[in-house]
Amino acid sequence: MKRSFLSLLLATPALLLSAQTTGGGISAELLQQIKSAQPDASSQRALRNALAGTSINALATVADNPSATDRYFSDKVDSKGITNQESSGRCWLFTGLNVMRAKMIAKYNLGDFQFSQAYGFFYDQLEKSNLFLQAVIDNADKPMSDQKVEWLFKNPLSDGGTFCGVQDIVTKYGLVPAEIMPESYNANNTSRMSKLLALKLREYGLKLRDAAANGAKSAQLQKQKTEMLATVYHILAICLGEPPTEFTWTRMDASGKPVDTKTYTPLSFYKEYVGADLKGNYVMLMNDPSRPYHKTYTIDLDRHVYDGNQWTYLNLPMDEIKAMAIASIKDSTMMYFSCDVNKFYNSKTGVLSLDNYDYGALLGTDFPMNKADRIRTFASASSHAMTLMAVDLDADGKSKKWMVENSWGATSGYKGHLIMTDEWFDEYMFRLVVEKRFVPAATLELLKQEPTVLPAWDPLFQPEE
C-alpha cells in the first residue's frame, strides 16, 4: 500500500526526528525513510517503463478533453494573415504591429501586408543598449554589489519586450513596409547577435564605471557612450541591415491594383497610414491577484527607450478585464494580449486548457498553488504576446473560450492561432492593452492615482518573448 511521506512522519516521529538531526542534510537514515514512503514496486515500475521513452505530457494527456476540438466562436475579428517571428523573442513587436496592421488593412482595403519587424527591432536594440549604458552612468556611484547595478549587468538587453516598446519605438522612429526592410537571418535568429551585444555592453558598462570612478565628468562619459553606441549601431547594421530614412512605396488594393505611389520617411508613413495616438489612446491592464486590485503599478527600467514611457499597469479583477476585451472584439478591434503560454499547452491541437494534462494522476501528487502563489514564487509570469481576436459567448453573454492570432507561423497551433478555455484564461492571462474607448469612465479615473513603483527585479517585470 502506498504511504504518503506525511503519514510516515506522523507514524514514526521519533525515528524521523533522529534521522533529521544532521544540520538539515539528508542522512542515510532519512534517505531510507524517504525510500520507504514510495509506492509499491509494480506500479512504480510500470510508470518508469512508460516514461523511459515517452514525455510526461504524452502520458498525462487527457484523451477525452472536449475543448480540444471545439472551434466555434460567437464573436470574431477576421485574421489578417499569420506572421512568423521564427527563433526570436520579438512576439511583443509582432503583436503590436499586427494590431496596427489589421486596422490599416481594413481602412485601406489592402491585400497581404506587413510592417517591417526588422526595422522596429533595429531601433529597439539600439535604444535598449543606450538604456543600459545610461543607467550604468546614472548608478556609477553605487558598488557592483548594489542590487540595481547587479540587475543591470545581469540584464543588459534582450529581444523580449512589452507594448510600451512598440509605443516608444513606433512614435519615435516610425514604420516601414516589410519589403522596404525585410527580415534577415539574424532578425529571425536573434540568440547569437543578442549574446554578443550583451557581452559588449557589459564590457562597456565596466569601462564607464571605471571612468566615473577616476573622476570623468558627465560630458566625458556621454562622449564615451556615444562612441560605444556607434559600435552597437555598426553590429546591428551588419546583422539586420541599415534602416531606411526615405523610401518609395506603391499601395495596392486587395485585388492587387496599384492605388498610388509616394515617397515617405518612416515617420510620415506612420502618420499617414496609422496615425493613432499610441501614447494616449491605450491602457495596459493586468491581472495579478498577489497585489491589491484597482491600483496602478510601474516598474523601474521597464521601458525600451531611456527617455520613453515607463508603462503604468492597472491591476483589475478578471471579470472587469474580460468585459473590456469582449467590447473590443464586438467592435472588430484586436488587442495586444500576453500570457504564460507554455502552461497546459497542447501544440498538436493549438488549445490551452487546464484539462489538457492530468499531471497529478500520472505522478501521484497534486499541484495546488493558485495564481497568486505562482506569481509570488516566480512559477508563472507573462511570457508571450499575441493578438486577441475572438471570444465565444454563451446565451448569458459569459465567455467560454478565446482565440488569439499568434506569430509562430501558419502551421503552428490551429492554423496559426491558439484557442484558450475561459478557465485557462483566468489562470494564465496577465496583460491586455485596450483602447480607452472600451474602458469605463470610472476605470479611467483609477489611472490618475500615483502608481506604486516596483524594482526591476520584481516578479511583475517579465518581457514577452
C-alpha positions in Angstrom: 0.0 0.0 0.0 1.3 3.5 -0.9 2.1 5.6 2.2 2.5 9.4 2.0 5.5 11.0 3.5 3.2 12.9 5.9 1.7 9.7 7.2 5.1 8.2 7.6 6.2 11.3 9.6 3.2 11.0 11.9 3.6 7.3 12.4 7.3 7.4 13.3 8.1 10.8 14.6 10.9 9.7 16.9 12.7 7.8 14.2 12.4 10.6 11.7 13.4 13.2 14.2 16.6 11.2 14.9 17.2 10.8 11.2 16.9 14.6 10.5 19.3 15.8 13.2 22.0 16.3 10.7 22.0 20.0 10.3 19.4 19.9 7.5 21.1 17.4 5.2 19.8 14.1 4.1 21.3 11.4 6.3 21.4 7.7 5.4 18.6 7.1 7.9 16.4 9.9 6.4 17.1 8.6 2.9 15.8 5.2 4.0 12.6 6.7 5.4 12.0 8.6 2.1 12.5 5.4 0.1 10.1 3.5 2.3 7.4 6.1 1.6 7.4 5.2 -2.1 4.5 3.3 -3.8 4.7 -0.4 -4.4 7.3 -1.6 -6.8 5.0 -2.9 -9.5 3.1 0.3 -10.1 6.4 2.3 -9.9 8.0 0.0 -12.4 5.1 0.3 -14.9 5.2 4.1 -14.8 9.0 4.1 -15.0 8.9 1.9 -18.1 6.3 4.1 -19.8 8.3 7.3 -19.1 11.6 5.8 -20.2 10.8 6.6 -23.8 7.8 8.9 -23.6 7.3 12.5 -22.5 5.4 13.4 -19.4 2.9 15.4 -21.5 2.2 12.5 -23.7 1.3 10.2 -20.9 -0.6 12.9 -19.0 -2.7 13.9 -22.0 -6.5 13.7 -21.2 -7.9 11.8 -24.2 -11.5 12.9 -23.9 -11.0 16.7 -23.4 -13.9 18.3 -25.3 -12.1 21.7 -25.6 -9.5 20.0 -27.9 -12.0 20.0 -30.9 -14.3 23.0 -30.3 -13.5 25.6 -32.9 -16.7 27.7 -32.9 -16.6 31.4 -31.8 -19.6 33.7 -31.5 -17.6 36.9 -31.9 -14.5 37.1 -34.0 -12.3 39.7 -35.8 -11.0 38.3 -39.1 -7.4 37.4 -39.0 -5.2 39.4 -41.4 -2.6 36.7 -42.1 -0.3 34.8 -39.8 3.2 36.2 -39.2 6.3 34.2 -38.0 8.8 35.5 -35.5 10.9 32.4 -36.2 13.6 31.8 -33.5 13.4 35.2 -31.9 11.8 36.8 -28.8 10.1 39.5 -30.8 6.5 38.5 -30.1 5.8 41.8 -28.4 6.8 43.6 -31.6 4.9 41.3 -33.9 1.8 41.6 -31.8 1.9 45.4 -31.5 2.5 45.7 -35.3 -0.3 43.2 -36.0 -2.8 45.2 -34.1 -1.9 48.3 -36.2 -1.7 46.2 -39.4 -5.3 44.9 -39.0 -6.6 48.5 -38.8 -4.6 49.6 -41.8 -5.7 46.7 -44.0 -9.3 47.3 -43.1 -9.2 51.0 -43.6 -7.3 51.0 -47.0 -8.7 47.7 -48.4 -5.2 46.2 -48.7 -4.3 42.7 -49.6 -1.4 40.9 -47.9 0.6 43.5 -45.9 3.1 43.5 -43.1 5.1 46.2 -41.4 8.8 45.6 -41.2 9.6 43.9 -37.9 13.4 44.2 -38.6 13.1 48.0 -38.8 11.5 48.3 -35.4 13.8 45.7 -33.9 16.9 47.6 -35.1 15.9 50.7 -33.1 14.7 48.6 -30.2 18.1 47.1 -29.7 19.9 50.4 -30.2 17.6 52.1 -27.7 17.9 49.3 -25.1 21.7 49.5 -25.4 21.5 53.2 -24.7 19.1 52.5 -21.8 21.7 50.1 -20.2 24.7 52.4 -20.7 22.9 55.4 -19.4 21.6 53.5 -16.4 25.2 52.4 -15.7 26.3 56.1 -15.7 23.3 57.1 -13.5 24.3 54.5 -10.9 28.1 54.7 -11.2 28.4 55.8 -7.6 26.9 52.6 -6.3 29.0 49.5 -5.7 28.9 46.5 -8.0 27.1 44.6 -5.2 24.2 47.0 -5.2 21.1 45.2 -6.3 20.2 47.6 -9.1 23.7 47.6 -10.5 23.8 43.8 -10.3 20.5 43.6 -12.1 21.7 45.9 -14.8 24.7 43.7 -15.6 22.6 40.6 -15.5 20.2 42.1 -17.9 22.0 44.5 -20.3 19.4 43.9 -23.1 17.1 41.2 -24.5 15.0 40.8 -27.6 11.8 40.5 -25.4 9.6 43.4 -24.6 6.1 44.8 -23.9 3.6 47.1 -25.6 5.3 50.2 -24.3 8.3 49.2 -26.5 6.1 49.2 -29.6 4.6 52.6 -28.5 8.0 54.2 -27.9 9.8 52.8 -31.0 7.0 53.5 -33.5 6.2 57.0 -32.3 10.0 57.9 -32.3 11.2 56.1 -35.5 8.0 55.4 -37.5 7.2 52.4 -39.6 8.1 51.0 -43.0 6.5 48.2 -45.1 8.1 44.8 -44.8 9.5 44.8 -48.3 11.4 48.0 -47.6 13.5 46.5 -44.8 12.9 42.7 -45.0 13.7 40.1 -42.4 17.3 38.8 -42.2 18.7 35.6 -40.7 19.8 37.4 -37.6 16.4 39.1 -37.2 14.8 35.7 -37.3 17.5 34.0 -35.2 18.4 36.6 -32.5 20.3 34.5 -30.0 23.9 34.8 -31.1 23.6 38.5 -32.0 22.0 39.3 -28.7 24.6 37.4 -26.7 27.4 39.2 -28.5 25.7 42.6 -27.9 25.2 41.8 -24.3 28.8 40.8 -23.9 29.9 44.1 -25.5 27.6 46.1 -23.3 28.9 44.5 -20.1 32.4 45.4 -21.2 31.3 49.0 -21.9 29.5 49.2 -18.6 32.7 48.4 -16.7 34.6 51.0 -18.7 32.0 53.6 -17.9 32.1 52.7 -14.2 35.9 52.9 -14.2 35.9 56.2 -15.9 33.4 57.6 -13.4 35.5 56.2 -10.5 38.5 58.0 -12.0 36.7 61.3 -12.0 35.4 61.6 -15.5 32.8 64.3 -15.9 29.3 63.9 -17.4 30.4 65.3 -20.8 33.3 62.8 -21.0 31.0 59.9 -20.0 28.5 60.9 -22.7 31.2 61.1 -25.3 32.4 57.6 -24.4 28.8 56.4 -24.5 28.3 57.9 -28.0 31.4 56.0 -29.3 30.1 52.8 -27.7 26.7 53.2 -29.4 28.4 53.7 -32.7 29.8 50.2 -32.4 26.4 48.8 -31.4 24.9 50.5 -34.4 27.6 49.0 -36.7 26.9 45.5 -35.3 23.1 46.0 -35.8 23.5 47.3 -39.4 25.7 44.3 -40.3 23.2 41.8 -38.8 19.9 43.4 -39.6 20.6 45.9 -42.4 20.7 49.7 -42.5 17.3 51.3 -41.6 16.0 53.5 -44.4 15.5 57.2 -43.9 13.3 57.6 -47.0 11.6 55.2 -49.4 9.1 55.0 -52.2 6.2 52.7 -51.8 3.2 51.7 -54.1 0.0 51.0 -52.3 -2.0 48.1 -53.8 -5.7 47.3 -53.1 -6.9 43.8 -52.2 -7.2 42.9 -55.9 -3.5 43.8 -56.5 -4.4 47.0 -58.4 -2.0 50.0 -57.8 -3.6 52.9 -56.0 -0.8 55.4 -55.6 3.0 55.7 -55.3 4.6 58.1 -52.9 7.9 58.8 -51.2 7.8 58.6 -47.4 10.0 58.9 -44.4 9.3 56.2 -41.8 7.5 58.8 -39.6 5.4 60.3 -42.4 4.4 56.7 -43.4 3.3 56.0 -39.8 1.4 59.3 -39.5 -0.4 58.7 -42.9 -1.4 55.1 -42.5 -1.7 54.5 -38.8 -1.8 58.0 -37.2 -3.0 56.5 -33.9 -2.0 58.3 -30.7 -0.2 55.3 -29.3 0.9 57.2 -26.2 -2.6 58.5 -25.2 -5.0 56.1 -26.7 -4.3 52.8 -24.9 -4.5 51.4 -21.4 -2.5 48.5 -20.1 -4.4 46.2 -17.8 -3.1 43.3 -15.8 -4.5 40.6 -13.6 -2.2 39.9 -10.6 -4.1 38.6 -7.6 -1.0 38.7 -5.5 -1.4 42.5 -5.3 -4.4 44.8 -4.5 -6.8 45.4 -7.3 -7.8 48.8 -8.6 -4.3 50.1 -8.0 -1.7 51.2 -10.6 1.9 49.9 -10.8 5.0 50.8 -12.7 8.4 49.0 -12.8 11.8 50.7 -12.7 13.6 50.4 -16.0 10.6 48.7 -17.6 10.9 50.5 -20.8 12.7 50.2 -24.1 13.8 53.8 -24.5 15.7 55.8 -21.8 13.5 58.9 -22.4 10.4 56.9 -23.2 7.4 55.7 -21.2 7.7 53.6 -18.1 4.3 51.8 -18.6 1.7 52.1 -15.9 -0.3 48.9 -15.3 -3.8 49.0 -13.8 -4.5 45.8 -11.8 -8.1 44.6 -12.2 -10.2 41.5 -11.4 -10.5 39.2 -14.4 -14.3 39.9 -14.9 -13.6 43.6 -15.5 -10.8 42.9 -17.9 -13.0 40.4 -19.8 -15.8 42.9 -20.2 -13.4 45.3 -22.0 -12.0 42.6 -24.1 -15.4 41.5 -25.2 -16.4 45.0 -26.1 -13.3 45.5 -28.2 -13.9 42.2 -30.1 -17.5 43.1 -30.7 -16.3 46.3 -32.3 -13.9 44.3 -34.6 -10.8 45.7 -32.8 -7.9 43.4 -32.0 -5.9 43.7 -28.8 -2.3 43.2 -27.6 -2.5 40.3 -25.1 0.1 38.4 -23.1 0.0 35.2 -21.0 2.1 32.3 -19.7 1.8 30.4 -23.0 3.7 27.2 -22.1 1.3 26.1 -19.3 -1.0 23.3 -20.3 -0.5 24.0 -24.0 -1.2 21.2 -26.5 0.8 22.0 -29.6 -1.0 19.4 -31.7 -4.4 20.9 -31.2 -3.4 24.5 -30.5 -5.5 24.5 -27.4 -4.6 25.9 -24.0 -6.7 24.1 -21.4 -6.4 23.1 -17.7 -7.9 19.8 -18.8 -5.2 19.0 -21.4 -3.0 17.2 -18.9 -3.6 15.3 -15.7 -0.1 15.5 -14.1 -1.5 14.6 -10.7 -2.8 11.2 -11.8 0.4 10.4 -13.5 2.8 11.5 -10.8 0.8 10.6 -7.7 0.6 14.1 -6.3 -1.2 17.4 -6.8 -0.1 20.9 -7.7 -2.4 23.2 -5.6 -0.8 26.6 -5.9 -3.1 29.3 -7.1 -2.3 32.1 -9.4 -1.1 34.5 -6.7 1.2 31.8 -5.2 2.6 31.1 -8.6 3.4 34.8 -9.2 5.0 35.3 -5.8 7.2 32.3 -6.3 8.2 33.1 -9.9 6.5 29.9 -11.1 4.3 31.8 -13.6 4.6 35.2 -15.4 3.8 36.8 -18.7 6.0 35.1 -21.2 4.4 35.6 -24.7 2.4 38.3 -26.5 -0.3 37.5 -29.1 -3.2 39.3 -30.7 -6.6 38.7 -29.0 -9.2 38.4 -31.7 -12.1 36.2 -30.8 -14.4 35.1 -27.9 -17.2 32.5 -27.7 -20.1 33.7 -25.5 -22.9 31.7 -24.0 -26.6 32.7 -24.0 -26.0 34.9 -21.0 -23.0 36.7 -22.6 -20.4 34.9 -20.5 -17.1 33.9 -22.1 -16.5 30.2 -22.7 -13.2 30.4 -24.7 -10.9 32.8 -26.5 -8.7 32.8 -29.6 -5.5 34.7 -30.5 -3.7 35.3 -33.7 -0.1 34.0 -32.9 3.2 34.8 -34.6 4.6 31.3 -34.8 3.7 30.7 -38.5 0.6 29.4 -40.2 1.3 25.7 -39.5 1.6 26.2 -35.7 -1.3 25.5 -33.4 -4.7 25.8 -35.0 -3.9 27.3 -38.4 -1.5 29.8 -36.8 -3.9 30.6 -33.9 -4.2 29.4 -30.3 -7.5 28.7 -28.5 -7.8 29.0 -24.8 -10.6 27.9 -22.4 -12.0 30.6 -20.1 -10.7 28.7 -17.1 -7.2 28.8 -18.6 -7.6 32.5 -19.4 -8.3 33.1 -15.7 -5.2 31.4 -14.5 -2.6 32.4 -17.1 -3.6 35.6 -18.7 -1.5 38.5 -17.4 -1.7 41.7 -19.6 -4.2 43.2 -22.0 -3.9 46.5 -23.9 -7.2 48.1 -24.8 -8.2 51.3 -26.4 -9.5 53.9 -24.0 -12.9 54.0 -25.7 -13.6 50.5 -24.3 -12.7 51.4 -20.8 -15.4 52.6 -18.4 -15.1 56.2 -17.1 -14.7 55.0 -13.5 -11.9 52.7 -14.5 -10.1 55.5 -16.4 -10.3 57.6 -13.2 -8.2 55.0 -11.5 -5.3 55.8 -13.8 -5.0 59.2 -12.2 -3.6 57.7 -8.9 0.1 57.8 -8.3 1.4 54.3 -9.3 3.4 52.1 -6.9 6.9 51.9 -8.2 8.3 48.4 -8.2 12.0 47.4 -8.6 13.2 45.9 -11.8 13.7 42.5 -10.1 10.0 42.3 -9.1 8.1 39.2 -10.5 6.0 41.6 -12.5 9.0 42.6 -14.7 8.8 39.9 -17.4 9.3 40.9 -21.0 7.2 38.9 -23.5 9.2 36.8 -26.0 
